Amino acid sequence: MSETARSNRYHIAIFGRRNAGKSSLVNAIAGQDVSIVSDVPGTTTDVVWKNIELPGIGAAVIGDTAGYDDEGTLGAMRIERTQRVAQRVDLALLMLGGNPHDAALEKGWKEQFEKADIPVICLMGRSDETSPSVVDEWRELLQCDIYNVSSKTKEGIDQLLAVMAAIYKRDDNLDDITHSLVGQGDTVLLVMPQDKQSPKGRLIQPQVQTLRNLLDKHCLALCCAPEELPQMLSLLSAPPSLIITDSQVFAQVKALTPPETKLTSFSVLMARHKGDIEAFRAGAEVLVNLPSTARILIAEACTHIPQNEDIGRVKLPMLLRKRLGEGLTIDVVGGNDFPDDLSAYDIIIHCGACMFTRRHVMSRVRRAKGQHIPITNYGIAIAALTGILDRVVY
C-alpha cells in the first residue's frame, strides 16, 4: 500500500464545522486512531492525511481538515488551508452539524464543490444522537441525499464506503496514460535522459507510471538513454509504434525518429492525463508569439533544491529567452505556492504535475481561465518553442 505514490491515490477529504465529528469519522473509516478526537472545538488545526486501501477504490488517501467555522487570526489561516485542500480533492465528505436553520456555511461549501465539479457526499454524523426530523430538514435544505453515519456505533459506515466506491467507478478522470496511442503487442521505445536532475538509483514518477501503463496494456516496452537511441533503433526489425521521451531532448530524439513512428513526451502525456490538453495547446500558440517584455509564470508541482540542469528553473527559461528575447520576466513557484491573482502574467507554463492529482491541476487551469490568462505545459511549450509541436502526438 505504501508503495503507491500519493499523487496516484484517490483523494478524499472530510469538511465541516469544528466538533462536527470529522476526526472521529476518519478514524472509523481507517479503523485506527489517525486524528486526535476531542470535544474541544478546533482540535484539528491542520490537515491530517492518511494513506488507506478502500474497498472498491483501492489506493486512496483520506484527509481530516480544520473546521471551516474557525475563528481569529489562526482560525483564518486554518480555513485557508482547508480551502486549498477543497480545490484538489477527488471526493468531498461534508459533515453536517448544528442547526439546519443556520446552514449558510454548509450551503456555500456544497455549492463550491459542485461548481468545481467535485463529487460531494453529505453526511449526518452522530446519527445515533440525531432525530430523523433534523435529517429531513437538512435534506430539504440542501436538496440532496443525506447519509447517516455514527463513528461510535459504526452505523452507516459500510453504506458510505459503497457510495464512495460507486462515485470512484464513474469518475471519468480515470484514464490510461497512453490511451489510444498504442495497444497490445505494439513496440514502444522510452528514451530517458539520466542527467544530474535524475534521482540516483530510480526513475522519475512519470517514467514509472508510463512504463507500468505499457506493461498493463501488454505492449513491448523498451528503454534507453538518448545516446543509445541510434543503436536501439538499429536492433529493431521494424520501427517502433511510438517513442516517448523527455521534453528536454525533444529535438534530439525527433531528428532520429523514423517518419512512420509516433513521437511524444512524458510531460505531454501527463498534460492530457492530468490536465486540459486543448487549453495547453492553445496556450502554446500564445506563447510563441509573446513579446520580449512578457512576464511568464513557471509552476512546478514538486519542491526541490534547483540543480544545474533543472528543466523548470534553468533549461526552460534559457529556451524561452533564446526564442522570445532576453527582456522576459520569469517567475518560478513550486509546490502549493500558486498565486491567487494571476493578472500580472501573460502566460503560465505548468510542469507535468506527476506529484498532483488531476483535479489539483484542473483547479489551476480553471483559475487561469477565470482570469483570462493562457496556460500551457512543459512538454507542449518545449515542443512549440523548438518548432516540432505538429510532429508530437497526444
C-alpha positions, 0 to 999 in steps of 0.5 A: 500500500505504501508503495503507491505514490500519493499523487496516484491515490484517490483523494478524499477529504472530510469538511465541516464545522469544528466538533462536527465529528470529522476526526472521529469519522476518519478514524472509523473509516481507517479503523485506527486512531489517525486524528486526535478526537476531542470535544474541544472545538478546533482540535484539528488545526491542520490537515491530517492525511492518511494513506488507506486501501478502500474497498472498491477504490483501492489506493486512496488517501483520506484527509481530516481538515480544520473546521471551516467555522474557525475563528481569529487570526489562526482560525483564518489561516486554518480555513485557508488551508482547508480551502486549498485542500477543497480545490484538489480533492477527488471526493468531498465528505461534508459533515453536517452539524448544528442547526439546519436553520443556520446552514449558510456555511454548509450551503456555500461549501456544497455549492463550491464543490459542485461548481468545481465539479467535485463529487460531494457526499453529505453526511449526518454524523452522530446519527445515533444522537440525531432525530430523523426530523433534523435529517429531513430538514437538512435534506430539504435544505440542501436538496440532496441525499443525506447519509447517516453515519455514527463513528461510535456505533459504526452505523452507516459506515459500510453504506458510505464506503459503497457510495464512495466506491460507486462515485470512484467507478464513474469518475471519468478522470480515470484514464490510461496514460497512453490511451489510444496511442498504442495497444497490445503487442505494439513496440514502444521505445522510452528514451530517458535522459539520466542527467544530474536532475535524475534521482540516483538509483530510480526513475522519475514518477512519470517514467514509472507510471508510463512504463507500468501503463505499457506493461498493463496494456501488454505492449513491448516496452523498451528503454534507453538513454538518448545516446543509445537511441541510434543503436536501439533503433538499429536492433529493431526489425521494424520501427517502433509504434511510438517513442516517448521521451523527455521534453528536454531532448525533444529535438534530439530524439525527433531528428532520429525518429523514423517518419512512420513512428509516433513521437511524444513526451512524458510531460505531454502525456501527463498534460492530457492525463492530468490536465486540459490538453486543448487549453495547453495547446492553445496556450502554446500558440500564445506563447510563441508569439509573446513579446520580449517584455512578457512576464511568464509564470513557471509552476512546478508541482514538486519542491526541490533544491534547483540543480544545474540542469533543472528543466523548470528553473534553468533549461526552460527559461534559457529556451524561452529567452533564446526564442522570445528575447532576453527582456522576459520576466520569469517567475518560478513557484513550486509546490502549493505556492500558486498565486491567487491573482494571476493578472500580472502574467501573460502566460503560465507554463505548468510542469507535468504535475506527476506529484498532483492529482488531476483535479489539483491541476484542473483547479489551476487551469480553471483559475487561469481561465477565470482570469483570462490568462493562457496556460500551457505545459512543459512538454507542449511549450518545449515542443512549440518553442523548438518548432516540432509541436505538429510532429508530437502526438497526444 
